[in-house]
Amino acid sequence: MSRKAVLLGIFAHPDDESFGPGATLARYAAAGAAVHVIIATDGIAGSVGDPADLANHDTLAQVRSAELANAVAALGAASVWSLPYRDSGMRGSADNDHPDALIRQPVEHVVQELLGYYRRLQPDVVITHDPFGGYGHPDHIRVCEAATAAFHIARGEAARLPAAGWRRPQKLYYTAFPKEVVRFFVRAGALLGRDMTRFGRNQDINLAEIATWETPVHARIDVAAYTPAKERASIAHASQYSGGPSWLRAIPGPLRRRFTSYETFTRAFPSPGKEVEEDLFEGVVQ
């Protein structure tokens, strides 16, 4: 009997699994794969508009943990795991200097912690943030670094210690947002007089900078049937959800639905082929 396929998503904050490649996670869970999620921080630096008393550290951490559990259930994932780190906040924020912040921890320690999950879960395919951190978030960048290093160490261990019975991870993907869309939006915003260096609910996202980052698309996954699951999971993150990104809401409905029908990825390992993949498990040996 063939072994069940295993997909592992490693993300920085509660909601990254849903707001990011949530429909892809839902698609593979529905197809019978064991989908696992690791979240590296408590998400405590995330802004909360209502109610205001959720700004208390312990309370917000607990709220975000409960939201995460509900979101992962909506996606159909088999398990969710949390690392014991504090949200580092956006670049230049006071949260960067908190001693418990993820970016204040030795990266080698985070790598070893993730390596334990690689051994336990034995994923075939791993998804994580891109090296730019999506929108430049320091925690996303650190998670990419640690998840990538642990991926290659796990492959080496499996090859070096076959008697241990570990299966080596076979493919590593980074989330990849098509920058053509961002560039179009930046140009349109500039024509309308918008400051595209200060975007988002907290005006701390530099879309003009993000538009210059190259994140090649090597896999394009059809998730049209799973966007409702992604929407349910996103709504579960009630403290953070505001109807989706404002730039996306500005796109006319039919075009928006067409755009959200696919999720795209950069293949970090093995080296990508010439054709854009339509299945993250293409070529995976069970």
Wavefront OBJ file of the C-alpha trace (Angstrom):
o trace
v 0.000 0.000 0.000
v 1.389 3.379 -0.919
v 2.073 5.885 1.853
v -0.224 8.879 2.254
v 1.245 12.054 0.751
v 2.381 14.605 3.338
v 2.365 18.374 2.844
v 3.890 20.678 5.462
v 3.302 24.421 5.560
v 5.681 26.480 7.723
v 4.583 30.060 8.341
v 5.387 32.968 10.627
v 2.037 34.081 12.058
v -1.463 32.826 12.767
v -3.358 33.746 9.559
v -0.403 33.316 7.161
v -1.611 29.797 6.431
v -5.048 31.124 5.421
v -4.384 34.545 3.896
v -1.499 32.984 1.951
v -1.732 29.542 0.317
v -4.873 28.518 2.198
v -6.720 27.256 -0.866
v -3.745 25.091 -1.830
v -3.648 23.554 1.648
v -7.392 22.918 1.406
v -7.061 21.356 -2.047
v -4.479 18.802 -0.958
v -6.279 18.037 2.301
v -9.449 17.331 0.306
v -7.443 15.092 -2.026
v -6.391 12.909 0.896
v -2.950 14.267 1.722
v -1.923 14.692 5.351
v -1.569 18.473 5.593
v 0.295 19.857 8.607
v 0.857 23.487 9.587
v 3.595 25.005 11.749
v 3.258 28.586 12.987
v 6.407 30.188 14.371
v 5.026 33.094 16.434
v 2.049 34.137 18.554
v 1.053 36.973 16.211
v 0.941 39.382 19.140
v 2.206 42.348 17.095
v -0.758 42.157 14.741
v -3.047 45.167 14.966
v -6.524 44.765 16.394
v -9.244 47.270 15.672
v -12.055 45.866 17.828
v -12.292 45.199 20.670
v -9.474 47.349 21.983
v -8.884 45.256 25.104
v -7.430 42.470 22.928
v -4.210 44.483 22.871
v -3.310 42.734 26.140
v -0.501 40.302 25.331
v -1.845 37.153 26.938
v -5.412 37.741 25.822
v -4.541 38.459 22.201
v -2.160 35.500 22.049
v -4.956 33.233 23.266
v -7.468 34.744 20.855
v -5.138 34.298 17.902
v -4.405 30.715 18.924
v -8.130 29.903 18.986
v -8.605 31.621 15.623
v -5.763 29.554 14.191
v -7.325 26.296 15.373
v -10.630 27.200 13.740
v -8.927 28.298 10.520
v -6.874 25.124 10.192
v -10.015 23.056 10.758
v -11.731 24.995 7.951
v -8.846 24.113 5.636
v -9.063 20.422 6.543
v -5.497 20.185 7.826
v -4.518 17.194 9.952
v -2.586 19.133 12.589
v -1.240 22.518 13.614
v 1.875 23.167 15.680
v 3.113 26.386 17.273
v 6.662 27.440 18.099
v 7.187 29.452 21.307
v 8.211 32.792 19.816
v 6.844 36.294 19.928
v 5.792 38.181 16.816
v 8.674 40.485 15.846
v 6.491 43.120 14.206
v 7.204 44.979 10.983
v 10.632 46.385 10.122
v 11.651 49.224 12.415
v 8.930 48.638 15.015
v 9.592 48.436 18.757
v 8.539 44.772 18.642
v 11.778 43.997 16.797
v 13.694 44.488 20.053
v 11.583 42.304 22.335
v 13.838 39.554 23.762
v 11.287 36.847 22.892
v 10.831 38.014 19.294
v 11.554 35.409 16.644
v 14.201 37.521 14.950
v 16.095 37.849 18.269
v 16.586 34.081 18.484
v 19.680 32.351 17.061
v 18.635 31.072 13.646
v 20.466 27.809 14.367
v 18.115 27.178 17.290
v 15.034 27.723 15.135
v 16.477 25.413 12.477
v 16.957 22.635 15.012
v 13.441 23.102 16.330
v 11.981 22.817 12.828
v 14.209 19.843 12.102
v 12.451 17.977 14.903
v 9.149 18.489 13.073
v 10.663 17.345 9.781
v 11.673 14.118 11.531
v 8.269 13.688 13.174
v 6.023 14.578 10.244
v 8.273 13.404 7.388
v 6.804 15.691 4.729
v 7.161 15.016 1.029
v 6.492 18.644 0.077
v 7.148 21.784 2.115
v 5.695 25.266 1.558
v 7.030 28.368 3.280
v 7.497 32.116 2.785
v 9.691 33.560 0.050
v 13.124 35.053 0.895
v 11.712 38.603 0.673
v 9.184 37.807 3.354
v 6.175 38.407 1.117
v 5.829 42.050 2.036
v 9.156 42.406 3.835
v 8.121 41.078 7.235
v 11.207 40.095 9.282
v 9.498 37.004 10.706
v 8.610 35.747 7.222
v 12.232 36.136 6.167
v 13.518 34.314 9.250
v 11.025 31.462 8.781
v 12.116 31.091 5.151
v 15.757 30.908 6.221
v 15.129 28.361 8.973
v 12.659 26.198 7.020
v 15.018 26.075 4.036
v 18.033 25.126 6.136
v 16.057 22.451 8.007
v 14.790 21.063 4.678
v 18.310 20.458 3.385
v 19.575 19.103 6.709
v 16.650 16.672 6.806
v 17.470 15.482 3.298
v 21.077 14.918 4.317
v 20.123 13.052 7.479
v 17.728 10.748 5.635
v 20.447 9.886 3.125
v 23.137 9.443 5.776
v 21.064 7.457 8.291
v 18.761 5.171 6.278
v 18.364 2.825 9.265
v 16.516 5.591 11.135
v 13.630 5.155 8.692
v 13.278 8.846 7.926
v 11.814 9.832 4.594
v 13.557 12.801 3.093
v 11.525 15.802 2.009
v 11.480 15.890 -1.773
v 10.273 19.348 -2.816
v 10.435 22.834 -1.319
v 8.271 25.728 -2.476
v 8.094 29.411 -1.606
v 4.860 31.317 -1.931
v 5.103 33.545 -5.008
v 2.849 36.468 -5.674
v 2.834 37.513 -9.372
v 4.568 40.883 -9.364
v 2.920 41.971 -12.614
v -0.283 42.494 -10.655
v 1.514 44.507 -7.965
v 3.258 46.652 -10.571
v -0.013 47.399 -12.304
v -1.604 48.359 -9.004
v 1.355 50.582 -8.074
v 1.153 52.398 -11.409
v -2.604 52.840 -11.070
v -2.262 54.085 -7.524
v 0.399 56.587 -8.484
v -1.867 57.974 -11.200
v -4.575 58.452 -8.575
v -2.171 60.247 -6.273
v -1.836 57.409 -3.740
v 1.393 57.018 -1.771
v 2.267 53.440 -2.686
v 5.120 53.338 -0.157
v 2.622 53.487 2.720
v -0.092 50.917 2.251
v -2.250 48.579 4.305
v -4.254 48.983 7.478
v -1.214 50.310 9.357
v 0.366 52.128 6.406
v 3.504 50.034 6.919
v 3.649 48.120 3.623
v 5.765 49.535 0.815
v 4.082 48.294 -2.360
v 6.487 50.259 -4.541
v 9.392 48.297 -3.041
v 7.559 44.978 -3.224
v 6.936 45.543 -6.942
v 10.710 45.417 -7.551
v 11.178 41.970 -5.976
v 11.369 39.002 -8.337
v 9.520 35.870 -7.247
v 9.400 33.581 -10.279
v 6.370 31.336 -10.717
v 7.245 27.677 -11.225
v 3.949 26.175 -10.039
v 0.424 27.430 -10.665
v -2.187 25.520 -8.721
v -5.858 25.569 -9.683
v -7.709 26.238 -6.426
v -11.014 27.596 -7.773
v -12.990 24.889 -5.974
v -11.264 25.631 -2.669
v -11.572 29.404 -2.425
v -14.677 29.030 -0.198
v -12.591 27.008 2.285
v -9.888 29.670 2.174
v -12.502 32.365 2.781
v -13.901 30.477 5.781
v -10.413 30.042 7.198
v -9.592 33.713 6.641
v -12.806 34.841 8.332
v -11.895 32.618 11.291
v -9.023 35.046 11.936
v -11.571 37.633 13.022
v -9.076 39.834 14.871
v -7.097 40.346 11.657
v -9.593 39.884 8.841
v -10.948 42.957 7.059
v -12.467 41.438 3.932
v -9.142 40.703 2.253
v -6.410 43.028 0.957
v -7.751 46.455 -0.013
v -5.967 46.380 -3.354
v -7.646 43.057 -4.181
v -11.082 44.371 -3.247
v -10.527 47.208 -5.716
v -10.372 44.746 -8.630
v -13.749 44.134 -10.370
v -15.503 40.958 -9.196
v -15.101 38.729 -12.295
v -11.419 39.617 -12.635
v -10.860 39.139 -8.912
v -12.438 35.680 -9.007
v -10.248 34.724 -11.953
v -7.161 35.998 -10.156
v -7.928 34.139 -6.919
v -8.634 30.867 -8.751
v -4.910 30.083 -8.779
v -2.139 30.148 -6.179
v 1.438 30.358 -7.350
v 4.777 29.177 -6.016
v 8.509 29.346 -6.627
v 10.173 25.932 -6.609
v 13.238 26.279 -4.407
v 14.193 22.582 -4.607
v 14.792 20.756 -6.827
v 15.741 23.204 -9.547
v 12.652 24.107 -11.570
v 12.016 22.712 -15.015
v 10.946 24.661 -18.068
v 7.241 23.955 -17.657
v 5.056 25.543 -14.991
v 3.805 22.778 -12.703
v 0.128 22.250 -12.006
v 0.638 19.882 -9.072
v 3.042 20.342 -6.145
v 3.326 16.563 -5.847
v 4.355 16.076 -9.468
v 7.291 13.675 -9.495
v 7.058 12.865 -5.774
v 7.787 9.216 -4.993
v 5.590 7.640 -2.321
l 1 2 3 4 5 6 7 8 9 10 11 12 13 14 15 16 17 18 19 20 21 22 23 24 25 26 27 28 29 30 31 32 33 34 35 36 37 38 39 40 41 42 43 44 45 46 47 48 49 50 51 52 53 54 55 56 57 58 59 60 61 62 63 64 65 66 67 68 69 70 71 72 73 74 75 76 77 78 79 80 81 82 83 84 85 86 87 88 89 90 91 92 93 94 95 96 97 98 99 100 101 102 103 104 105 106 107 108 109 110 111 112 113 114 115 116 117 118 119 120 121 122 123 124 125 126 127 128 129 130 131 132 133 134 135 136 137 138 139 140 141 142 143 144 145 146 147 148 149 150 151 152 153 154 155 156 157 158 159 160 161 162 163 164 165 166 167 168 169 170 171 172 173 174 175 176 177 178 179 180 181 182 183 184 185 186 187 188 189 190 191 192 193 194 195 196 197 198 199 200 201 202 203 204 205 206 207 208 209 210 211 212 213 214 215 216 217 218 219 220 221 222 223 224 225 226 227 228 229 230 231 232 233 234 235 236 237 238 239 240 241 242 243 244 245 246 247 248 249 250 251 252 253 254 255 256 257 258 259 260 261 262 263 264 265 266 267 268 269 270 271 272 273 274 275 276 277 278 279 280 281 282 283 284 285 286
